[in-house]
Amino acid sequence: MQLCHTSAATSAVFDDPNLVSSAGLVPVLALARSVGLRELSDRHLSVPTDKGANAGLKVSSLVAGMVAGADSIDDMALLRHGGMGRVFANAYAPSTLGSFLRTFTFGHVRQLDAVASRLLLGLAATSPLVTTTDADERVMIDVDDTIIEVHGYAKQGSGYGYSGVRGLNALLATVSTDQSAPVVVAQRLRKGACGSPRGAARLVADALKTTRQLTAGNRGRPLVRADSAFYGHATVGTAIRAGADVSVTVRLNPKVKATIATIDDDAWTPIEYTDAVFDEDAQTWVSRAEVAEIPFTAFASRAKSEHVTGRLVVRRIPDLNPGKKAGQETLFDTWRFHAFFTTTDHALANTVAADKTHRGHAIIEQVHTDLKHSALAHLPSGKFAANAAWLVLAVIAFNLTRAAATLAATGLAKATTATIRRKLITVPARVASSARRVTLHLPAAWPWETAWADLFARACGPPPAPTT
């Protein structure tokens, strides 16, 4: 592609009052209205003074800006250009929205959490956000935290955590199935220097409560997956009491190492792993990675009533020891071990299946990356509560975008937010009025016209029949 030179000169003038840059906001905000985003915000938020007035409209403005790609308060100005005022009403100025967020306290953030969970339930009732093939399929709940980097000392609560990066700590819980991409069911912003498991038990309880409502017809026990930072009685015990199974990585402490040492040599089974080859004759994998399991009691040092019995599943891979000199091969194979504790019954998942399922926990890292390439590219305020509210709003925008994608086309249901935004949201359009009707004229030959039209039809209703 190159610039067309058929014209003698090229010029640009910002003077068209009928253009909008994000026509996809029309069906997306129609979807948000159908599930009651504004009403839920007005009902649950009690932000004081005039800055908290019309909370539903202000929350809707912030979410709309994030859906369209805003990652700071100043970016909310993208809602006030061209013909946006002819299509949308009550788009607040960035300064007004910033004042609204800075008025939040921790209690108001928790109120916004209630809005987010109820909105997710409404979205799931409208679109196939969390789908299963049958009533016994297992739903996966993944818990993990991530550091959102900030700069300077003006951010309340910022600090250096386990990553060595100055920032704030966001703890998320997502739910997913084999057929559906993850959506966020619980979230919490914490100080940057806090430990990963802080507050995780409460978050797991909230996540499981919302998940039970999302999958009311599902008979299977949810599976909570997490890394070793969350291997503690508080988090694991909360999940067990809520009727879920757990699959949590364990640290290789002396007790775990001693347990692994008791596994028989003939108990190891090769698995599909990097560089594995499947032997058709033997119907097995030829791989240097192997798994085995052994019964294990977690938290045995605590009171007997707090013991949790389950399985210790261990994966071992060769330690290639890249530092050794050429010609100095080891006499015996040495291994690196990775172990996790699970309460899943062996009849539901054998050793190989349990290991493969646990490795699927990495899907939450994709959600972290997705959010950081969207609204969480920045935490825009110096006030901690404002940034905590920003996180919840970013989650609402993430789930709303995912719901819109599932309504638009099957191929977009598992796409990243950036892809969904590029194909469905940031579509330019010209606004035209005729006979008291507003018509959006979108680009001809738009590659994703069918998906956009499907979303528009489902969110806004079918278009009126043509008149003769």
VENBELCOR-V656168 format. One record per residue. N is the residue number from 1. RES is the residue in three letters. PHI is phi in radians with two decimals (999 if undefined). PSI is psi as a letter, one per 30 degrees, with the letter a starting at -180 (NA if undefined). OMEGA is omega as a letter, one per 30 degrees, with the letter a starting at -180 (* if undefined). Layout:
N:RES:PHI:PSI:OMEGA / N:RES:PHI:PSI:OMEGA
This chain:
1:MET:999:k:l / 2:GLN:-2.55:l:l / 3:LEU:-1.16:k:a / 4:CYS:-1.28:k:a / 5:HIS:-1.94:g:a / 6:THR:-1.20:f:l / 7:SER:-1.56:l:a / 8:ALA:-1.20:e:a / 9:ALA:-2.60:l:l / 10:THR:-2.08:k:l / 11:SER:-2.38:l:l / 12:ALA:-2.39:k:a / 13:VAL:-2.35:k:l / 14:PHE:-1.53:i:a / 15:ASP:-2.47:g:a / 16:ASP:-1.68:j:a / 17:PRO:-1.42:g:a / 18:ASN:-1.96:g:a / 19:LEU:-1.75:k:l / 20:VAL:-2.23:k:a / 21:SER:-1.64:f:a / 22:SER:-2.33:i:a / 23:ALA:-1.16:f:l / 24:GLY:-1.15:f:l / 25:LEU:-1.15:f:a / 26:VAL:-1.08:e:l / 27:PRO:-1.19:e:a / 28:VAL:-1.17:e:l / 29:LEU:-1.24:f:l / 30:ALA:-1.13:e:l / 31:LEU:-1.13:e:l / 32:ALA:-1.08:e:l / 33:ARG:-1.17:e:a / 34:SER:-1.16:f:l / 35:VAL:-1.74:g:l / 36:GLY:1.44:h:l / 37:LEU:-1.05:e:a / 38:ARG:-1.15:e:a / 39:GLU:-1.13:e:l / 40:LEU:-1.09:e:a / 41:SER:-1.16:e:l / 42:ASP:-1.11:e:a / 43:ARG:-1.34:e:a / 44:HIS:-1.74:f:a / 45:LEU:-1.57:k:l / 46:SER:-2.21:h:l / 47:VAL:-1.14:k:a / 48:PRO:-1.37:l:l / 49:THR:1.08:a:a / 50:ASP:-1.16:f:l / 51:LYS:-1.20:f:l / 52:GLY:-1.67:g:l / 53:ALA:-1.16:k:l / 54:ASN:0.95:h:a / 55:ALA:-1.02:e:a / 56:GLY:-1.09:e:l / 57:LEU:-1.19:e:a / 58:LYS:-1.25:e:l / 59:VAL:-1.10:e:l / 60:SER:-1.09:e:l / 61:SER:-1.12:e:a / 62:LEU:-1.10:e:l / 63:VAL:-1.14:e:l / 64:ALA:-1.07:e:l / 65:GLY:-1.07:e:l / 66:MET:-1.15:e:l / 67:VAL:-1.07:e:a / 68:ALA:-1.43:f:l / 69:GLY:2.03:g:l / 70:ALA:-1.20:k:l / 71:ASP:-2.22:g:l / 72:SER:-2.68:l:a / 73:ILE:-1.15:e:l / 74:ASP:-1.04:e:a / 75:ASP:-1.15:f:l / 76:MET:-1.14:f:l / 77:ALA:-1.12:f:l / 78:LEU:-1.17:f:l / 79:LEU:-1.46:f:a / 80:ARG:-2.21:i:l / 81:HIS:-2.59:l:l / 82:GLY:0.76:b:a / 83:GLY:-1.62:g:a / 84:MET:-1.02:e:a / 85:GLY:-1.17:f:l / 86:ARG:-1.47:f:a / 87:VAL:-1.82:e:a / 88:PHE:-2.13:l:l / 89:ALA:-2.09:l:l / 90:ASN:1.08:h:l / 91:ALA:-1.49:j:a / 92:TYR:-1.36:l:l / 93:ALA:-1.21:l:l / 94:PRO:-0.98:e:a / 95:SER:-1.11:e:l / 96:THR:-1.17:e:l / 97:LEU:-1.18:e:l / 98:GLY:-1.13:e:l / 99:SER:-1.12:e:l / 100:PHE:-1.06:e:a / 101:LEU:-1.18:e:a / 102:ARG:-1.24:f:l / 103:THR:-1.50:f:a / 104:PHE:-1.15:k:l / 105:THR:-2.03:l:l / 106:PHE:-1.05:e:l / 107:GLY:-1.09:e:l / 108:HIS:-1.20:e:l / 109:VAL:-1.12:e:l / 110:ARG:-1.15:e:l / 111:GLN:-1.10:e:l / 112:LEU:-1.18:e:l / 113:ASP:-1.02:e:l / 114:ALA:-1.10:e:l / 115:VAL:-1.10:e:a / 116:ALA:-1.08:e:a / 117:SER:-1.18:e:l / 118:ARG:-1.21:e:l / 119:LEU:-1.14:e:l / 120:LEU:-1.07:e:l / 121:LEU:-1.10:e:l / 122:GLY:-1.15:e:l / 123:LEU:-1.12:e:a / 124:ALA:-1.15:e:l / 125:ALA:-1.30:f:a / 126:THR:-1.69:e:a / 127:SER:-2.32:l:a / 128:PRO:-1.36:i:a / 129:LEU:-1.23:e:a / 130:VAL:-2.15:j:a / 131:THR:-2.01:k:l / 132:THR:-2.30:l:a / 133:THR:-1.32:e:l / 134:ASP:-2.65:l:a / 135:ALA:-1.23:f:a / 136:ASP:-1.74:f:a / 137:GLU:-1.15:k:a / 138:ARG:-1.46:k:l / 139:VAL:-1.71:k:a / 140:MET:-1.75:k:l / 141:ILE:-2.04:j:a / 142:ASP:-1.91:k:a / 143:VAL:-2.13:k:l / 144:ASP:-2.90:l:l / 145:ASP:-2.10:l:l / 146:THR:-2.59:l:l / 147:ILE:-1.64:k:l / 148:ILE:-1.71:j:a / 149:GLU:-1.19:k:l / 150:VAL:-2.26:l:a / 151:HIS:-2.24:k:a / 152:GLY:1.56:l:a / 153:TYR:-1.82:g:a / 154:ALA:-1.41:f:a / 155:LYS:-1.41:j:l / 156:GLN:-1.07:k:l / 157:GLY:1.47:f:a / 158:SER:-1.24:l:a / 159:GLY:-3.06:l:a / 160:TYR:-1.68:j:l / 161:GLY:-1.72:a:a / 162:TYR:-1.13:f:a / 163:SER:-1.48:f:a / 164:GLY:1.37:g:a / 165:VAL:-1.85:k:l / 166:ARG:-1.30:k:a / 167:GLY:-3.09:a:l / 168:LEU:-2.04:l:a / 169:ASN:-1.80:k:l / 170:ALA:-1.86:k:l / 171:LEU:-1.82:k:a / 172:LEU:-2.21:l:l / 173:ALA:-2.26:k:a / 174:THR:-2.06:l:l / 175:VAL:-2.17:k:a / 176:SER:-2.66:l:l / 177:THR:-2.35:a:l / 178:ASP:-1.14:f:a / 179:GLN:-1.69:f:a / 180:SER:-2.20:k:l / 181:ALA:-1.28:l:a / 182:PRO:-1.20:k:l / 183:VAL:-2.16:l:a / 184:VAL:-1.55:k:a / 185:VAL:-1.85:f:l / 186:ALA:-2.78:k:a / 187:GLN:-2.68:l:l / 188:ARG:-2.72:k:l / 189:LEU:-1.70:k:a / 190:ARG:-2.32:l:l / 191:LYS:-1.06:l:a / 192:GLY:-1.14:f:a / 193:ALA:-1.63:g:a / 194:CYS:-1.32:l:l / 195:GLY:-1.30:l:a / 196:SER:-0.99:e:a / 197:PRO:-1.37:f:a / 198:ARG:-1.11:k:l / 199:GLY:1.33:g:a / 200:ALA:-1.19:e:a / 201:ALA:-1.08:e:l / 202:ARG:-1.14:e:l / 203:LEU:-1.12:e:l / 204:VAL:-1.10:e:l / 205:ALA:-1.08:e:l / 206:ASP:-1.11:e:a / 207:ALA:-1.12:e:a / 208:LEU:-1.18:e:l / 209:LYS:-1.10:e:l / 210:THR:-1.17:e:a / 211:THR:-1.11:e:l / 212:ARG:-1.04:e:l / 213:GLN:-1.28:e:l / 214:LEU:-1.16:e:a / 215:THR:-2.07:h:a / 216:ALA:-1.04:e:a / 217:GLY:-1.58:g:a / 218:ASN:-1.59:k:a / 219:ARG:-1.66:f:a / 220:GLY:-1.28:l:l / 221:ARG:-1.41:k:l / 222:PRO:-1.08:l:l / 223:LEU:-2.03:j:l / 224:VAL:-1.63:j:a / 225:ARG:-1.94:k:a / 226:ALA:-2.76:l:l / 227:ASP:-1.60:a:a / 228:SER:-1.15:f:l / 229:ALA:-1.10:f:a / 230:PHE:-1.84:g:l / 231:TYR:-1.42:i:l / 232:GLY:-2.67:l:a / 233:HIS:-1.13:e:a / 234:ALA:-1.07:e:a / 235:THR:-1.27:e:a / 236:VAL:-1.10:e:l / 237:GLY:-1.08:e:l / 238:THR:-1.08:e:l / 239:ALA:-1.11:e:a / 240:ILE:-1.11:e:a / 241:ARG:-1.13:f:l / 242:ALA:-1.47:g:l / 243:GLY:1.54:g:a / 244:ALA:-1.96:l:l / 245:ASP:-1.64:l:a / 246:VAL:-2.21:l:l / 247:SER:-2.49:j:a / 248:VAL:-2.22:k:l / 249:THR:-1.09:k:l / 250:VAL:-2.00:k:l / 251:ARG:-1.33:k:a / 252:LEU:-1.47:i:l / 253:ASN:-1.39:l:a / 254:PRO:-0.97:e:a / 255:LYS:-1.14:e:a / 256:VAL:-1.16:e:l / 257:LYS:-1.10:e:l / 258:ALA:-1.16:e:l / 259:THR:-1.15:e:l / 260:ILE:-1.09:e:a / 261:ALA:-1.13:f:a / 262:THR:-1.51:f:a / 263:ILE:-1.28:k:a / 264:ASP:-1.16:l:a / 265:ASP:-1.11:e:a / 266:ASP:-1.49:g:a / 267:ALA:-1.54:f:a / 268:TRP:-1.43:k:a / 269:THR:-2.09:k:l / 270:PRO:-1.11:k:a / 271:ILE:-2.28:l:l / 272:GLU:-1.23:j:a / 273:TYR:-2.61:a:l / 274:THR:-0.97:k:l / 275:ASP:1.19:g:l / 276:ALA:-1.32:l:l / 277:VAL:-2.21:k:a / 278:PHE:-1.60:k:l / 279:ASP:-1.54:j:a / 280:GLU:-1.15:e:a / 281:ASP:-1.18:e:a / 282:ALA:-1.51:f:a / 283:GLN:0.93:h:l / 284:THR:-2.59:l:l / 285:TRP:-1.50:k:l / 286:VAL:-1.76:j:a / 287:SER:-2.61:k:l / 288:ARG:-1.44:f:l / 289:ALA:-1.58:k:a / 290:GLU:-2.40:l:l / 291:VAL:-2.25:l:l / 292:ALA:-2.69:l:l / 293:GLU:-2.50:l:l / 294:ILE:-2.69:k:l / 295:PRO:-1.05:k:a / 296:PHE:-2.64:k:l / 297:THR:-1.97:j:a / 298:ALA:-1.48:k:l / 299:PHE:1.05:h:a / 300:ALA:-1.16:f:a / 301:SER:-1.39:f:l / 302:ARG:-1.55:a:l / 303:ALA:-1.02:l:a / 304:LYS:-1.03:e:a / 305:SER:-1.18:f:a / 306:GLU:-1.80:g:l / 307:HIS:-1.20:k:l / 308:VAL:-2.20:j:a / 309:THR:-1.62:k:a / 310:GLY:-3.05:b:a / 311:ARG:-2.21:k:l / 312:LEU:-1.75:j:a / 313:VAL:-1.73:k:a / 314:VAL:-2.12:k:l / 315:ARG:-1.94:k:l / 316:ARG:-2.16:k:l / 317:ILE:-2.31:l:a / 318:PRO:-1.09:k:l / 319:ASP:-1.52:j:a / 320:LEU:-1.28:f:l / 321:ASN:0.83:i:a / 322:PRO:-1.09:f:a / 323:GLY:-1.47:f:a / 324:LYS:-1.30:l:a / 325:LYS:-1.42:l:l / 326:ALA:-1.05:k:l / 327:GLY:1.50:f:l / 328:GLN:-1.95:h:a / 329:GLU:-1.17:l:l / 330:THR:-1.33:l:l / 331:LEU:-1.23:e:l / 332:PHE:-2.15:l:l / 333:ASP:-1.13:k:l / 334:THR:-1.98:k:a / 335:TRP:-2.20:l:l / 336:ARG:-1.86:k:a / 337:PHE:-1.95:k:l / 338:HIS:-2.28:k:a / 339:ALA:-2.14:k:l / 340:PHE:-2.47:l:a / 341:PHE:-1.84:k:l / 342:THR:-2.40:k:l / 343:THR:-1.80:g:l / 344:THR:-1.13:k:l / 345:ASP:-1.15:k:a / 346:HIS:-1.08:f:l / 347:ALA:-1.19:f:l / 348:LEU:-1.47:e:a / 349:ALA:-2.65:j:l / 350:ASN:-1.27:a:a / 351:THR:-1.05:e:a / 352:VAL:-1.15:e:a / 353:ALA:-1.14:e:l / 354:ALA:-1.11:e:l / 355:ASP:-1.15:e:l / 356:LYS:-1.11:e:l / 357:THR:-1.13:e:a / 358:HIS:-1.14:e:l / 359:ARG:-1.14:f:l / 360:GLY:-1.17:f:l / 361:HIS:-1.03:f:a / 362:ALA:-1.09:f:a / 363:ILE:-1.09:f:a / 364:ILE:-1.21:f:l / 365:GLU:-1.12:e:l / 366:GLN:-1.17:e:l / 367:VAL:-1.17:e:l / 368:HIS:-0.98:e:a / 369:THR:-1.10:e:a / 370:ASP:-1.04:e:a / 371:LEU:-1.14:e:a / 372:LYS:-1.26:f:l / 373:HIS:-1.65:g:l / 374:SER:-2.23:b:a / 375:ALA:-1.16:f:a / 376:LEU:-1.58:g:l / 377:ALA:-1.09:f:l / 378:HIS:-2.44:l:l / 379:LEU:-1.87:j:a / 380:PRO:-1.39:f:a / 381:SER:-1.96:l:l / 382:GLY:-1.42:f:a / 383:LYS:-1.59:k:a / 384:PHE:-1.10:e:a / 385:ALA:-1.11:e:l / 386:ALA:-1.12:e:l / 387:ASN:-1.22:e:l / 388:ALA:-1.12:e:l / 389:ALA:-1.15:e:l / 390:TRP:-1.04:e:l / 391:LEU:-1.06:e:a / 392:VAL:-1.11:e:l / 393:LEU:-1.12:e:l / 394:ALA:-1.11:e:l / 395:VAL:-1.17:e:l / 396:ILE:-1.04:e:l / 397:ALA:-1.10:e:l / 398:PHE:-1.07:e:a / 399:ASN:-1.16:e:l / 400:LEU:-1.13:e:l / 401:THR:-1.10:e:l / 402:ARG:-1.11:e:l / 403:ALA:-1.11:e:l / 404:ALA:-1.08:e:a / 405:ALA:-1.15:e:l / 406:THR:-1.19:f:l / 407:LEU:-1.37:f:a / 408:ALA:-1.37:e:a / 409:ALA:-2.88:k:a / 410:THR:-1.08:e:a / 411:GLY:-1.15:f:a / 412:LEU:-1.68:f:a / 413:ALA:-1.07:f:a / 414:LYS:-1.99:g:a / 415:ALA:-1.33:l:l / 416:THR:-1.29:l:l / 417:THR:-1.04:e:a / 418:ALA:-1.07:e:l / 419:THR:-1.19:e:l / 420:ILE:-1.08:e:a / 421:ARG:-1.11:e:a / 422:ARG:-1.15:e:a / 423:LYS:-1.61:f:a / 424:LEU:-2.08:f:a / 425:ILE:-1.71:e:a / 426:THR:-1.48:i:l / 427:VAL:-1.82:k:a / 428:PRO:-1.22:l:a / 429:ALA:-2.66:l:l / 430:ARG:-1.85:k:a / 431:VAL:-1.60:k:l / 432:ALA:-2.30:k:l / 433:SER:-2.09:k:l / 434:SER:-2.76:k:l / 435:ALA:0.92:h:l / 436:ARG:1.12:g:l / 437:ARG:-2.07:k:l / 438:VAL:-1.77:k:l / 439:THR:-2.10:k:l / 440:LEU:-1.71:k:l / 441:HIS:-1.75:j:a / 442:LEU:-1.70:l:a / 443:PRO:-1.07:k:l / 444:ALA:-1.16:k:l / 445:ALA:1.06:h:l / 446:TRP:-1.10:k:a / 447:PRO:-1.03:f:a / 448:TRP:-1.96:h:a / 449:GLU:-1.06:e:a / 450:THR:-1.10:e:l / 451:ALA:-1.10:e:l / 452:TRP:-1.11:e:a / 453:ALA:-1.12:e:l / 454:ASP:-1.12:e:l / 455:LEU:-1.09:e:a / 456:PHE:-1.08:e:a / 457:ALA:-1.13:e:a / 458:ARG:-1.35:e:a / 459:ALA:-1.50:e:a / 460:CYS:-1.88:f:a / 461:GLY:1.59:l:a / 462:PRO:-1.14:l:l / 463:PRO:-1.20:l:a / 464:PRO:-1.16:l:l / 465:ALA:-1.17:k:a / 466:PRO:-1.13:k:l / 467:THR:-1.74:k:l / 468:THR:-1.97:NA:*
